Amino acid sequence: MSLTAGKSYPLGSSLTEQGCNFALYSEHASHVAVCLFDDSGRETARHALTECHGGIWHGHIAGITASQHYNYRCDGPVDTSQGQIYNPSKLLIDPYAKQLSASLEFNRALLWCDEHGNSDSADFVPKSIVIKDDGEVEGQGKIDVDPDQRIIYELHVKGFTQLFPGLNEEKRGKYLGLIEPAVIEHLQQLGVTTLQLMPCFSFMSEKRLSELGLSNYWGYNPINFFCPDLRYAISDPVAEFKQMVAGLHNAGFEVILDVVYNHTAEGPQEESYCAFKGIDNRVYYQFSHAEYRNDSGCGNTINSSHPQVTQLILDSLRYWAGSMGLDGFRFDLAPILGRNGDNFNQHAGIFAAIQHDPLLSRKLLIAEPWDIGPNGYQLGNFPSHWFEVNDKFRDCSRAFWRGDEGLISEFTTRLMGSRDLFDKNHRNCANSVNCITYHDGFTLEDTVSYQHKHNDANGEDNRDGHGHNLSGNYGVEGETCDSDILALREQQKRNLIFTLLFARGTPHFLAGDELSNSQQGNNNAYCQDNSISWVDWQLDPRKTKFLTFCRELMALRKKIGSLNRLALPDEHYYLNAHHHDLLWLNSDGERPSESQWRDPDNKFLALHISEKRSFSFDVHSAPPTINGEHNTLLLFNTGTEAITFSIPYTMKEVLYRRLLNTAEGKPLDENPAVLVNVIEVAARSTQVWVGE
């Protein structure tokens, strides 16, 4: 196999008619070699790359075909004060590899210095594999979802199907398990539109977890930004990931991926050394003096403001959006991408590049808008076309239904799209990704069953995980057979799910919540690759009833629309020729006074919505109303006592039909329309009425 100069682009390994071109960016290395291996992991050849232009080392090796295993070794300066820690004893994964030969497991031979500094790590590092990219496969075309009707459903590829009843054993916990007919049927019957997969980049468990006998189950610890993780594949992770996306598209679902571009599994300086550290530590990571910045809490912050790292991230996104067929991305700890020094900039280079990219600009982009770095909380400050996870909606909704005091005013803001955060003149109300639960935190079942976190299985004496859960147990901590407590918990779950699905914004639903899935009070189950985290598909009558409620409520949302359909006269973003009037009411059917808005003891709120048409409005076009009706009445009572609501005199001549009463647990009432004067609203319940 002869080596020639080759080309500096594209980066990574690229097959040619004669062999394979290799290109690696390393600005500070003094020596770079490509090491070739057979399938057993034995090194068969080593070629020093002698061409370097603009920091890119490159060469072409004749005779190489698809499936060739390879990695790099780099040498250069060692000066920890400058962040340079080259060590040619260590084998390095190609940052642009599309497939790896094995999962990466921590071994002390991966450490770069001290007594392990001279240890050759080749036996412990997965090999990069040369692949032929066949491009998109049939069925990977973009799925068009109405933003007003989008419902995001977050799931873990393994945990979602690991315990799925009747599933082929070979496909449990695998990419292909998600497209089994029974799994597809569940998702379709539920009514979600968009599947958000938890991280699928190849990842490694942290040194601490490995030494505790645990593993990084969630996968937020990537070692490569292109390779789909082998653990979720039967044999070929690239082909099977593409097949999964195509199958989900054919079933009508959008597919987005949770991506981690803020840190890597190499961790702090004293931990693993198997890729970016050895290629160019100073380029790929951010430093504060001689120490890694730690804006992610994981020890090593990616240097996304460096042009080469920006290109790496953009190339990764294009690969997943193009060849792998994804419809969008959720960016973990996204402020890191827009931070230059200590300041966040919504016009940062990487954001501008995405916005002007003909492929990426058309994808669904969701930011997790916080990290632990300086100015790390940036909710509402991302570019206008980005969506953002809204934790204020989560916290307010949980506290409101728990019965906390003084939340009436904030709840109305969250219900109507958090316009204090998302500028009503520049951003669609759907930009707010509303959630009640997320993968990090309590499940819905645990939110109404546990007052405190129970993370003892994580090996940190219950010190990890957030302590501010805004949850309640309603009398007993955890599981109980008390029928009254169980009934109240179910009612609270119905209230929370209604609030999630009908508030303005994009609802985010956590997989398993519809099944009343519990993590036994663990609110940080990132290291629990077992039944604590896997979705429990065993249903009893109580759980079956709630599953039916979730299905019917999502169907009702599609039928009558959500508050997203409202056209408000002061929201010039929409340029509507018609609008809806909102009238907030107290229990007497009157506008609340200023003191009532601020009253910490006030636990009742009503909202009346009426459609208005302007003279210039085309009477032949269909109004995007919340329900196809002219009047809608929403009633919220978070108190522990029933409240009697008096209908305003202006509404007493209108026939109203009740659609929903969470105190009864069935989302669609079959009651006829009637004239009403007063409405009894049970404790801790929601009602929806429509005028005819």
C-alpha positions in Angstrom: 0.0 0.0 0.0 1.8 3.1 -1.2 1.3 6.6 0.2 1.0 9.7 -1.9 0.2 13.3 -1.1 -3.6 13.1 -1.4 -5.9 16.0 -0.7 -6.7 18.1 2.3 -10.4 17.9 1.8 -12.7 16.3 2.8 -11.6 15.7 6.3 -11.7 12.1 7.5 -11.4 9.0 5.4 -12.7 9.2 1.8 -12.7 6.3 -0.6 -11.4 6.8 -4.1 -11.2 4.5 -7.1 -7.5 3.8 -6.2 -7.7 3.6 -2.4 -8.5 6.0 0.5 -7.6 9.6 1.3 -7.0 10.6 4.9 -7.1 14.1 6.2 -6.8 15.3 9.8 -6.7 18.8 11.3 -3.9 19.3 13.9 -2.6 22.8 14.1 0.2 22.1 16.6 1.3 18.5 15.9 4.9 17.9 14.6 4.2 14.3 13.4 1.0 12.5 12.3 0.7 8.8 11.3 -2.1 6.7 10.0 -2.1 3.3 11.6 -3.9 0.4 9.8 -5.4 -2.6 11.5 -7.0 -5.9 10.6 -10.4 -6.9 12.0 -8.7 -8.6 15.0 -7.1 -5.3 16.1 -3.6 -6.2 14.9 -1.7 -3.3 13.4 -0.6 -4.1 9.9 0.9 -0.9 8.6 1.8 2.6 9.7 2.1 5.6 7.3 3.5 9.0 8.4 1.7 11.8 6.7 4.2 14.2 5.3 1.8 16.8 3.7 0.4 19.5 5.9 -1.4 22.6 4.6 -3.3 25.0 6.8 -3.1 22.6 9.7 -4.5 19.7 7.7 -2.3 16.6 7.5 -3.2 14.5 4.5 -2.2 11.5 2.4 -3.7 8.9 0.0 -3.0 5.2 0.6 -3.6 3.0 -2.4 -5.4 -0.3 -2.2 -7.6 0.5 0.8 -11.2 -0.5 0.5 -14.4 -0.1 2.6 -14.2 -1.8 6.1 -10.5 -1.0 6.6 -9.8 -0.3 10.3 -7.5 2.6 11.1 -6.6 5.3 13.7 -4.0 8.0 14.2 -1.0 8.7 16.4 0.2 12.3 16.8 3.4 13.7 18.3 4.2 17.3 19.2 5.0 19.6 22.1 4.2 18.8 25.8 3.6 22.0 27.7 0.6 21.8 30.1 0.8 25.6 30.7 -0.1 26.0 27.0 -2.5 23.1 26.9 -0.3 20.9 24.8 -0.1 17.2 25.8 1.0 15.2 22.8 1.7 11.5 23.4 2.5 9.1 20.5 2.0 6.1 22.7 -1.8 6.7 22.5 -4.0 5.7 19.6 -6.5 8.3 18.5 -9.9 8.0 17.0 -10.6 10.0 13.8 -12.9 12.9 14.7 -14.6 12.4 11.3 -14.9 8.6 11.5 -18.4 7.4 10.5 -18.2 4.0 12.3 -16.2 2.5 15.1 -15.2 -1.2 15.5 -16.4 -1.4 19.1 -17.8 0.6 22.0 -15.3 2.6 24.0 -14.9 1.4 27.6 -12.7 3.2 30.1 -9.3 1.6 30.8 -6.4 3.2 32.7 -4.2 2.7 29.6 -6.2 5.7 28.2 -4.6 8.0 30.7 -2.0 10.2 29.1 0.6 10.7 31.8 1.9 9.5 35.2 2.5 5.7 35.4 0.3 5.2 32.4 1.9 7.7 30.1 4.1 5.1 28.3 1.4 2.5 28.0 0.3 1.8 24.4 -3.5 2.2 24.3 -4.1 0.5 21.0 -5.7 -2.6 22.5 -8.3 -0.5 24.3 -9.3 2.1 21.7 -12.0 1.2 19.1 -10.8 1.5 15.5 -12.2 3.9 13.0 -13.7 2.2 10.0 -13.6 3.4 6.4 -17.1 3.3 5.0 -18.7 4.0 1.7 -21.5 6.6 2.2 -24.4 5.6 0.0 -26.2 8.8 0.8 -29.9 8.9 1.8 -32.1 5.9 1.6 -35.7 5.6 0.4 -38.1 7.0 3.0 -35.8 9.6 4.4 -37.5 12.6 2.9 -38.6 15.5 5.1 -41.8 15.1 7.1 -43.9 18.2 7.1 -45.5 18.8 10.5 -47.8 21.7 11.3 -45.9 23.7 14.0 -49.2 24.4 15.8 -49.9 20.6 16.0 -46.4 19.3 16.7 -46.1 17.1 19.8 -42.5 16.1 20.7 -42.0 12.7 22.3 -38.6 12.2 23.9 -37.3 8.6 24.1 -34.2 6.6 24.8 -33.5 4.1 22.0 -32.6 1.3 24.3 -34.9 2.0 27.3 -38.0 2.5 25.2 -38.1 -1.0 23.8 -36.0 -3.1 26.2 -39.0 -4.3 28.1 -41.6 -4.0 25.2 -43.9 -7.0 25.4 -43.6 -9.5 22.6 -40.8 -7.8 20.8 -38.2 -9.9 18.9 -35.4 -10.4 21.4 -32.7 -9.4 18.8 -34.4 -6.0 18.4 -35.0 -5.1 22.0 -33.2 -1.9 22.8 -32.0 -1.5 19.2 -32.5 1.1 16.5 -34.6 -1.5 14.6 -36.8 -2.1 17.6 -38.3 1.3 17.2 -39.8 0.4 13.8 -41.4 -2.9 14.8 -45.1 -2.8 14.0 -46.3 -2.9 17.6 -44.0 -0.1 18.6 -45.1 2.1 15.7 -48.7 1.3 16.5 -48.3 2.5 20.1 -46.8 5.8 18.9 -49.4 6.4 16.3 -52.3 5.6 18.7 -50.8 8.0 21.2 -50.9 10.8 18.7 -47.4 12.3 18.9 -45.8 13.8 15.8 -42.1 14.1 16.5 -39.7 11.7 18.1 -36.8 13.2 19.9 -34.1 10.5 20.4 -31.7 10.8 23.3 -28.0 10.9 22.2 -26.9 8.3 19.7 -23.4 9.6 19.1 -20.8 7.0 20.1 -20.1 7.6 23.8 -18.1 6.3 26.8 -18.9 6.0 30.5 -17.0 8.2 32.8 -14.0 6.9 34.7 -15.9 7.3 38.0 -18.9 5.3 36.8 -16.8 2.6 35.4 -15.0 2.2 38.7 -18.4 2.0 40.5 -19.6 -0.7 38.2 -22.2 1.7 36.6 -22.5 3.1 33.1 -23.5 6.3 31.3 -27.0 5.1 30.2 -28.2 8.5 28.8 -25.2 8.8 26.5 -24.4 12.5 27.1 -20.7 11.7 26.9 -19.7 11.5 23.2 -16.4 10.4 21.9 -17.2 11.1 18.2 -19.8 13.4 16.5 -20.5 11.2 13.5 -20.7 7.6 14.6 -24.0 6.1 15.7 -23.4 4.1 18.8 -22.8 0.5 18.3 -24.7 -0.6 21.4 -28.0 0.1 19.8 -27.2 -1.9 16.6 -27.5 -5.5 15.8 -24.5 -5.5 13.4 -24.3 -2.3 11.3 -25.0 0.9 13.2 -25.0 3.2 10.2 -27.3 1.1 8.0 -29.6 0.3 10.9 -29.9 4.0 12.0 -30.8 5.0 8.4 -33.3 2.1 8.3 -34.8 3.3 11.6 -35.2 6.9 10.4 -36.7 5.7 7.1 -39.2 3.5 8.9 -40.3 6.2 11.3 -40.7 8.6 8.3 -42.8 6.1 6.5 -45.0 5.9 9.6 -45.4 9.7 9.5 -43.1 10.8 12.3 -40.5 13.6 12.3 -37.2 12.4 13.8 -34.9 14.7 15.7 -31.7 13.8 17.7 -30.4 15.2 20.9 -26.8 16.2 20.1 -23.9 17.0 22.5 -21.4 19.4 21.1 -20.4 21.0 24.5 -17.9 18.4 25.8 -16.6 15.0 25.1 -16.0 11.8 27.0 -12.3 12.5 27.3 -13.1 14.6 30.4 -10.7 16.6 32.5 -6.9 16.5 31.9 -6.3 13.6 34.2 -8.8 11.3 32.5 -9.2 9.7 29.1 -7.0 10.4 26.1 -8.2 8.8 22.9 -9.2 11.4 20.4 -9.3 15.2 20.5 -6.8 15.7 23.3 -4.1 13.9 21.4 -4.9 15.4 18.0 -4.8 19.1 19.2 -5.9 19.7 22.8 -5.5 23.4 22.5 -7.7 23.7 19.4 -10.6 21.4 20.4 -11.1 22.5 24.0 -11.4 25.8 25.8 -8.9 26.8 28.4 -8.9 29.3 31.2 -5.2 29.9 31.9 -3.8 26.4 32.0 -7.1 24.6 33.0 -9.9 23.3 30.9 -13.0 25.5 31.1 -15.9 23.6 32.5 -19.1 25.3 31.3 -20.8 21.9 31.0 -20.0 20.4 34.4 -18.3 17.5 32.6 -14.7 18.8 32.8 -13.8 19.9 29.3 -15.7 22.5 27.2 -15.6 22.2 23.4 -13.9 25.2 21.8 -16.8 25.8 19.4 -15.7 29.4 18.5 -12.5 28.0 16.8 -13.1 28.0 13.0 -12.0 24.3 12.7 -14.3 23.2 15.6 -17.2 25.2 14.1 -16.6 23.3 10.8 -16.5 20.0 12.6 -19.9 20.7 14.3 -21.4 21.9 11.0 -20.1 18.9 9.1 -21.5 16.6 11.7 -24.9 18.3 11.6 -24.9 18.1 7.8 -24.1 14.4 7.9 -26.9 13.6 10.3 -29.4 15.8 8.4 -28.3 14.6 5.0 -27.0 11.1 4.9 -28.7 9.9 8.0 -32.0 11.7 7.2 -32.8 13.5 10.5 -35.4 16.3 10.6 -33.8 18.4 13.3 -31.7 18.6 16.5 -32.0 19.3 20.2 -28.8 20.9 21.3 -27.6 20.0 24.8 -26.3 22.9 26.9 -26.6 25.2 23.8 -25.2 28.5 25.3 -21.7 27.0 24.9 -22.1 27.2 21.1 -22.8 30.9 21.3 -20.3 31.9 24.1 -17.1 33.9 23.3 -15.2 34.3 26.5 -17.8 34.9 29.2 -20.4 36.5 26.9 -23.2 34.8 25.0 -24.0 36.1 21.5 -27.1 35.0 19.6 -25.3 36.1 16.4 -22.3 33.9 17.0 -20.6 32.5 14.0 -22.0 29.0 14.4 -25.6 30.3 14.6 -25.1 32.4 11.5 -23.6 29.5 9.6 -26.5 27.3 10.5 -29.0 30.0 9.5 -27.4 30.4 6.1 -26.9 26.7 5.4 -29.4 25.6 2.7 -29.9 22.2 4.5 -29.6 23.0 8.2 -31.7 26.2 8.1 -34.7 24.2 7.2 -34.4 21.8 10.1 -36.1 21.9 13.5 -33.5 23.4 15.9 -34.1 23.3 19.6 -31.8 24.7 22.2 -31.4 23.7 25.8 -30.8 27.3 26.7 -28.7 27.0 29.8 -25.3 25.7 31.1 -23.2 26.3 34.2 -20.8 28.8 32.6 -20.8 32.6 32.9 -24.1 34.1 31.8 -25.3 30.6 31.4 -29.1 31.1 31.5 -30.2 32.3 28.1 -33.8 31.3 27.8 -35.5 33.4 25.1 -32.2 34.8 23.7 -31.5 32.3 20.9 -31.9 33.3 17.2 -35.5 33.9 16.3 -36.0 30.7 14.3 -34.7 28.5 17.1 -37.0 26.7 19.5 -36.1 26.7 23.2 -36.8 24.3 26.1 -38.9 26.4 28.6 -38.1 25.3 32.1 -40.1 28.2 33.5 -43.2 26.6 32.0 -42.3 23.3 33.7 -41.7 24.9 37.1 -44.7 27.2 37.1 -47.1 24.4 36.0 -45.9 22.0 38.6 -46.0 24.6 41.4 -49.4 25.9 40.2 -51.1 22.5 40.3 -49.4 21.5 43.5 -51.2 24.5 45.0 -48.4 26.8 45.7 -49.4 30.4 46.5 -49.2 33.5 44.3 -48.9 31.9 40.9 -52.1 32.9 39.1 -50.4 35.8 37.3 -47.4 33.8 36.1 -49.5 30.9 35.1 -51.4 33.0 32.7 -48.1 34.1 31.1 -46.9 30.6 30.7 -50.3 29.4 29.4 -50.3 32.1 26.7 -46.8 31.3 25.3 -44.4 32.9 27.8 -44.4 36.2 25.8 -42.1 37.7 28.5 -39.4 35.5 27.1 -40.4 35.0 23.4 -40.9 38.4 21.7 -44.5 38.4 20.4 -43.5 40.6 17.5 -40.6 38.5 16.3 -41.1 34.9 17.4 -43.8 32.3 16.9 -45.5 31.2 20.1 -44.5 27.6 19.1 -40.8 28.5 19.8 -41.5 27.8 23.5 -40.9 24.1 24.0 -43.1 23.5 27.0 -42.5 20.5 29.2 -43.7 19.1 32.5 -41.1 16.3 32.6 -37.8 15.7 30.8 -35.3 12.8 30.9 -33.4 14.6 33.7 -35.8 14.9 36.6 -38.9 13.0 37.9 -41.2 11.2 35.5 -44.8 12.4 35.6 -45.8 9.5 37.9 -42.9 10.4 40.3 -43.8 14.1 40.2 -47.1 13.3 41.9 -45.7 10.4 44.1 -42.5 11.7 45.6 -41.8 14.8 47.7 -38.0 14.1 47.6 -35.5 12.6 45.3 -34.3 9.0 45.9 -31.0 8.6 44.0 -29.3 6.1 46.3 -28.6 3.7 43.5 -26.3 6.3 41.8 -23.5 5.8 44.3 -23.4 9.4 45.6 -25.3 9.0 48.8 -28.3 10.8 47.2 -26.3 14.0 46.8 -26.7 14.2 43.0 -29.8 15.4 41.1 -31.8 18.5 41.6 -33.4 19.1 45.0 -36.0 21.7 43.7 -38.5 19.3 42.1 -41.8 21.1 42.8 -43.4 17.7 43.3 -45.8 16.3 45.8 -46.7 12.9 47.2 -50.2 13.8 48.5 -49.8 11.9 51.7 -47.4 9.0 51.2 -43.9 9.0 49.8 -43.8 6.7 46.8 -46.0 3.7 46.1 -49.2 3.3 48.0 -52.4 1.3 47.9 -54.5 4.2 49.4 -57.3 4.7 46.9 -57.9 8.3 47.8 -54.2 9.3 47.3 -54.1 7.3 44.0 -57.2 9.1 42.7 -55.8 12.5 43.6 -52.5 11.6 41.9 -54.3 10.6 38.7 -56.3 13.8 38.7 -53.1 15.9 39.1 -51.6 14.0 36.2 -54.6 14.8 34.1 -54.3 18.5 35.0 -50.6 18.6 34.1 -51.0 16.9 30.8 -53.9 19.1 29.8 -51.9 22.2 30.7 -49.0 20.8 28.6 -51.0 20.0 25.5 -53.3 23.0 25.3 -51.0 25.9 26.4 -49.4 28.0 23.7 -46.1 26.5 22.6 -44.8 23.2 21.5 -45.5 20.4 24.0 -42.7 18.0 24.9 -43.9 14.7 26.2 -41.5 12.2 28.0 -41.8 8.6 26.8 -43.4 6.4 29.4 -45.4 9.2 31.1 -48.5 7.9 29.3 -47.8 4.5 30.9 -47.4 6.0 34.4 -43.8 4.9 34.3 -41.8 5.4 37.5 -38.1 5.6 38.2 -38.7 4.9 41.9 -38.1 8.5 42.8 -34.7 8.7 41.0 -34.5 12.1 39.4 -31.0 11.7 37.9 -31.1 8.2 36.4 -28.3 8.9 33.9 -26.2 5.9 35.2 -29.1 3.3 35.6 -29.0 1.0 32.5 -31.6 -1.2 34.1 -35.3 -1.4 35.1 -35.1 1.9 37.0 -34.7 3.7 33.6 -36.2 1.3 31.1 -39.9 2.0 30.3 -42.2 -0.3 32.1 -44.9 -1.6 29.8 -46.9 -3.5 32.4 -50.3 -2.0 32.7 -53.0 -2.3 35.4 -56.5 -0.8 35.2 -55.3 2.5 36.7 -52.4 2.9 34.2 -54.6 1.7 31.3 -57.2 4.4 32.1 -54.5 7.1 32.1 -53.0 5.8 28.8 -56.5 6.1 27.3 -56.8 9.6 28.6 -53.5 10.7 27.0 -54.5 9.2 23.7 -57.9 10.9 23.7 -56.6 14.2 24.9 -54.0 14.3 22.1 -56.8 13.4 19.6 -58.9 16.2 21.1 -56.1 18.6 20.6 -55.9 17.7 16.9 -59.6 18.1 16.6 -60.2 21.4 18.3 -56.7 22.9 18.2 -54.7 24.3 21.1 -54.1 27.9 22.3 -51.5 28.1 19.5 -54.4 28.8 17.2 -55.2 32.1 18.9 -54.7 35.3 16.9 -54.2 38.1 19.3 -54.4 41.7 18.1 -51.1 42.8 19.6 -49.0 40.0 18.1 -47.9 41.6 14.8 -45.7 38.5 14.0 -48.8 36.7 12.6 -50.3 39.6 10.6 -53.8 38.2 11.0 -56.8 40.0 9.6 -59.0 38.6 12.5 -58.3 38.1 16.1 -59.5 36.6 19.4 -60.4 38.5 22.5 -59.3 37.1 25.9 -61.2 37.8 29.0 -59.8 36.7 32.4 -62.4 36.1 35.0 -62.7 35.4 38.7 -65.2 33.0 40.3 -67.9 35.8 40.2 -67.6 36.0 36.5 -65.9 39.4 36.7 -62.5 40.7 35.7 -60.1 40.1 38.5 -59.0 43.2 40.4 -55.3 44.0 40.8 -55.4 42.7 44.4 -56.9 39.4 43.2 -54.1 39.0 40.6 -51.6 39.3 43.4 -53.6 37.5 46.1 -51.4 34.5 47.3 -54.6 32.7 48.4 -56.3 32.9 45.0 -56.5 29.5 43.5 -59.1 30.0 40.8 -58.9 31.4 37.3 -61.2 31.4 34.3 -60.4 32.4 30.7 -63.1 33.2 28.1 -62.0 33.3 24.4 -64.1 34.8 21.7 -63.4 35.2 18.0 -63.6 38.6 16.4 -63.6 39.4 12.7 -62.5 42.6 11.0 -64.3 44.1 8.1 -61.4 43.3 5.8 -61.5 39.7 6.7 -62.3 37.2 3.9 -65.5 35.5 5.2 -64.8 32.5 3.0 -61.6 31.5 4.7 -61.5 29.3 7.7 -60.7 31.0 11.0 -57.9 29.3 13.0 -59.8 29.3 16.2 -59.0 27.1 19.2 -62.0 24.9 18.6 -63.9 25.8 15.5 -66.4 27.5 17.8 -66.9 31.2 18.5 -66.5 30.9 22.3 -64.4 28.9 24.6 -64.3 28.8 28.4 -61.4 27.4 30.4 -61.7 26.9 34.2 -58.8 26.2 36.5 -59.1 25.4 40.3 -55.9 24.5 42.1 -57.5 24.8 45.5 -58.5 22.0 47.8 -62.1 23.0 47.8 -64.7 23.1 45.0 -65.5 26.5 43.7 -68.8 27.8 42.1 -68.2 29.9 39.0 -70.9 32.3 37.9 -71.3 32.8 34.2 -71.1 36.5 33.1 -74.4 38.0 32.0 -73.0 38.4 28.5 -72.6 34.7 28.2 -75.9 33.5 29.7 -77.8 33.4 26.4 -75.2 31.2 24.8 -75.4 27.4 24.6 -72.3 25.8 26.1 -71.1 22.2 25.9 -68.6 20.8 28.3 -65.7 19.0 26.5 -63.4 18.2 29.5 -63.5 17.8 33.2 -60.3 16.5 34.7 -62.1 15.6 37.9 -63.8 12.9 35.9 -60.9 11.6 33.9 -62.5 11.4 30.4 -61.3 14.1 28.0 -64.4 14.2 25.7 -67.7 14.6 27.3 -70.8 13.7 25.3 -73.0 16.1 27.1 -75.4 18.2 25.0 -75.1 22.0 24.8 -77.1 23.8 27.5 -77.7 27.2 28.9 -75.7 27.5 32.1 -75.7 30.1 34.9 -73.2 28.5 37.3 -70.6 25.8 37.0 -69.3 23.7 39.9 -65.5 23.3 39.5 -64.2 20.5 41.7 -61.0 20.9 43.7 -57.8 20.6 41.8 -59.5 20.3 38.4 -59.8 21.8 34.9 -62.8 22.2 32.8 -63.3 23.2 29.1 -66.5 24.5 27.7 -67.3 25.5 24.1 -70.1 27.8 23.0 -72.4 26.8 20.1 
